[in-house]
């Protein structure tokens, strides 16, 4: 696609992904440029008038009652960045950093922040040229914005800190020089405008919700293969049943399963072999559907936040007014990201239970124990289920909500914080665990189909089965399974199974 034009109001999740993962360039619209310049002019007027305005002519947080003179405003903004760069831990991935930069540009383009256009354009140039600041993943309370991690982004803008440029980690100054980008001397309001916002948590969350929606379709495909491996009863997926309850996610999952299993010779009808399947088979539409509904809610919240002004104070040029408030507070997103993590954890929970049914001879409807010939000499998929159980147990710990916690900061001036960035990071960890569990189930389902004697797979499941078997061989005797698991997870991470299946069956819901 061509450039993505930013105006602060209508950036979509799909555009976000294109910029972050496909390096699509961005630019600021003319209307946004006008708003930014008007907002900056008002900041300059306040400085000339020595008007007392938080963050422009005062200190920050508990120091908001300390007045800063016009001559000190430049030093104030630099000190803000230097003092706030307190992040710790491993650096965020480059795609998360690109998302942070993109979202900050978009928020500033709304024209409520008072930044100079020239400063904003430096951030645009960094994004387009691939100068990616090293931003440690830990250190944000998710209120007053993502102060510490965003300060690390700004360090590079002023020629400090570290960055990755063309795959090489170097000083921020060297990265900017290599990319031929002039560094910035921040002036009044600019440091605060750059670090006071929710863009770190929102970037992590936006990437995670995109991957979660792909994973939810993947889960339907994987589950359908397990249904075939267990000769599952297709009647439970009948559209009439789900229409009677009318939850959107449940209906879409039921439709997906019916499409994927079309023409399958491996499924059964109720009463043929048994009257009902266990919940992990029979209730796939209800359980996957509940997660899908949670993902839709989170996506809506993320797209609102992606196009919001989240710093403080905000400048309203039409009224020549400036209002100090709390749009930086991450609570709306913290709750959403906790919900996202729970929805993802449930995809893994039911997947592990289906995997258990595949490997357990008491539950697998005639499959050999642990899906292996010559069991006893071979352990087959025994420890694959152990690993899956470990991951879902870890997810249960990670799914504990971060948003119910708060620790006062800044001498109790900031006495309630959201922990939204922790919630976002946790949800991403849960997503990665869930994808691993689904990879294990997918391998087991393909093994089960082979052991059962494939009478003819469904229209959609055949695609997924062929992709796996083209890359990973049937398990005839024991081998190190982590190679197979990692390869399968990489296939799921690319979205190949969803893309190829949709080419055959149409858009999955």
Secondary structure, 3 states (H helix, E strand, C coil): CCCEEECCCCCCHHHHHHHHHHCCCEEECHHHHHHHHHHHHHHHHHHHCCCCCCCCCECCHHHHHCECCHHHHHHHHHHHHHHHCCCEEEECCHHHHHHHHHHHHHHHCCCCCCCCHHHHHHHHHHHHHCEEECCEEECCCCCCCCHHHHHHHHHHHCCCCEEEECCEEEEHHHHHHHCCCCCCCCCCCHHHHHHCCCHHHHHHHHHHHHHHHHHHHHHHHHHHHHHHHCCCEHHHHCHHHHHCCCCHHHHHHHHHHHHHCCCCCCCECCCCCCCCCCHHHHCHHHHHHHHHHHHHHHHHHHHHHHCCCCCCCEEEHHHCEEECCCCCCCHHHHHHHHHHHHHHHHHHHHHHHHHHHHHCCCCCCCCCHHHCCCECCECCCHHHHHHHHHHHHHHHHHCCCCCCCCCCECCCCECCCCCHHHHHHHHHHHHHHHHHHHHHHHHHHHHHHHHHCCCCCCCCHHHHHHHHHHHCCCCCCCCCHHHHHHHHHHHHHHCHHHHHHHHHHCCCC
